[in-house]
Amino acid sequence: MGYILSDKVRNLEPYEPVQGTYKIRLDANESYLSLTPAIREKIGKLVSQLDFNRYPDPVAADLCKQYAAVYGISPDNLTVGDGSDELISILNNCMLQKNDPVLTVSDDFSMYAFYGALSEHPVFVQPKEEDFRLDVDRSLAMIREHGIKMMIFSNPCNPTGRGLTRDEVRKLVKGTDALIVLDEAYMDFWDQSLLSEIDRYDNLVILKTCSKALGLAGLRVGFAVAGKTLTRALRAVKSPYNVGLMPQTVAAAVLSEPDYLRECAGKLVCSREQLGEGLCRLSEQFPAIFQKVYPSVTNFVLIRTPYASEIQDALKERQIAIRKFPGYLRISAGSPEENQTVLDCLSDILAALPEKEG
Ligand SMILES: Cc1ncc(COP(=O)(O)O)c(C=O)c1O
């Protein structure tokens, strides 16, 4: 008799991002901005001097120092991860006891429930209210009712683009002893971060990533920001050399250019505005197709449409990738030219769609 896969992994499918070659990629909420020649040159020099025969710094002290300086926090609050994805996995695997219940919300980033289930925790899901509002009182009630030990959600939310105010998040964190994991992957596009208050709460972990506004998705660098006790535990449970020498060096070099980073975030917000306005115009023109374009405080826009598959396929034929969910499309903000191309293509596609029954 051969080896038999365990029940929990037997039917899992490997993660499959949108694949193929596309002229325009607006499916993964990446930054459309590539590094400048001057920053690339600086990186080239730094990388050429690295001691590749040595293990990297396990706590990535230099990188944490640069990151902390940009965000006005202390490096002592940071744990580095191989993207924030790894940190979500670590939080589920290492910070909870066996069978501790976890709370996620729907709709939200799908990896939370995935890692929760993989770590064999009972995962409770709080449905969102109308227009994807997260009701914090309801979260607190569910935490009490089910003995939740960890709640995880994104703010602002992927894929809805909507955010909770700082006051609402404070109410949640203060209202429970459960661990609250607040994923601020997209907070660089908004102004309601709780980062500066991190030392006030012993039950809060904020996740940050270099993959969105900082334009470094290819590097795989994320951070868990937490008080001293949680940070000590997170550093103790992560694998020692989880972030390599190159990602540490390159991310630190980019973070040492705060003016450039601020400029990039500004451009991405402008791009989202341009995309959102164009989509709203299409919604006015084709209200039965683009039934709702949701306001966004991120770098992407969500649209409710009964034609999600048809529209995604039609854009694919034009070599444009966007993300589809049942009944919804999510489009990441691209360069002004990319946005205009998508809007022009959508205008043609929507005009050609037949009326859908019922
Ligand atoms: C809310 C949210 N958190 C985390 C991630 C993953 O970030 P990273 O690239 O740091 O693993 C994403 C990526 O899309 C995301 O949308």
Ligand as a Chemical Component Dictionary entry (heavy atoms), coordinates in Angstrom:
data_LIG
# 
_chem_comp.id                   LIG 
_chem_comp.type                 NON-POLYMER 
_chem_comp.pdbx_formal_charge   0 
_chem_comp.three_letter_code    LIG 
# 
loop_
_chem_comp_atom.comp_id 
_chem_comp_atom.atom_id 
_chem_comp_atom.alt_atom_id 
_chem_comp_atom.type_symbol 
_chem_comp_atom.charge 
_chem_comp_atom.model_Cartn_x 
_chem_comp_atom.model_Cartn_y 
_chem_comp_atom.model_Cartn_z 
_chem_comp_atom.pdbx_ordinal 
LIG C1 C1 C 0 -5.678 41.986 1.307  1  
LIG C2 C2 C 0 -4.427 41.328 0.855  2  
LIG N1 N1 N 0 -3.561 40.879 1.766  3  
LIG C3 C3 C 0 -2.422 40.278 1.392  4  
LIG C4 C4 C 0 -2.110 40.086 0.068  5  
LIG C5 C5 C 0 -0.850 39.366 -0.283 6  
LIG O1 O1 O 0 0.229  40.207 -0.223 7  
LIG P1 P1 P 0 1.707  39.681 -0.442 8  
LIG O2 O2 O 0 2.046  39.922 -1.862 9  
LIG O3 O3 O 0 2.523  40.511 0.515  10 
LIG O4 O4 O 0 1.754  38.231 -0.061 11 
LIG C6 C6 C 0 -2.977 40.540 -0.918 12 
LIG C7 C7 C 0 -2.662 40.331 -2.350 13 
LIG O5 O5 O 0 -3.424 40.540 -3.231 14 
LIG C8 C8 C 0 -4.176 41.175 -0.513 15 
LIG O6 O6 O 0 -5.064 41.608 -1.421 16 
# 
loop_
_chem_comp_bond.comp_id 
_chem_comp_bond.atom_id_1 
_chem_comp_bond.atom_id_2 
_chem_comp_bond.value_order 
_chem_comp_bond.pdbx_ordinal 
LIG C1 C2 SING 1  
LIG C2 N1 SING 2  
LIG C2 C8 DOUB 3  
LIG N1 C3 DOUB 4  
LIG C3 C4 SING 5  
LIG C4 C5 SING 6  
LIG C4 C6 DOUB 7  
LIG C5 O1 SING 8  
LIG O1 P1 SING 9  
LIG P1 O2 DOUB 10 
LIG P1 O3 SING 11 
LIG P1 O4 SING 12 
LIG C6 C7 SING 13 
LIG C6 C8 SING 14 
LIG C7 O5 DOUB 15 
LIG C8 O6 SING 16 
# 
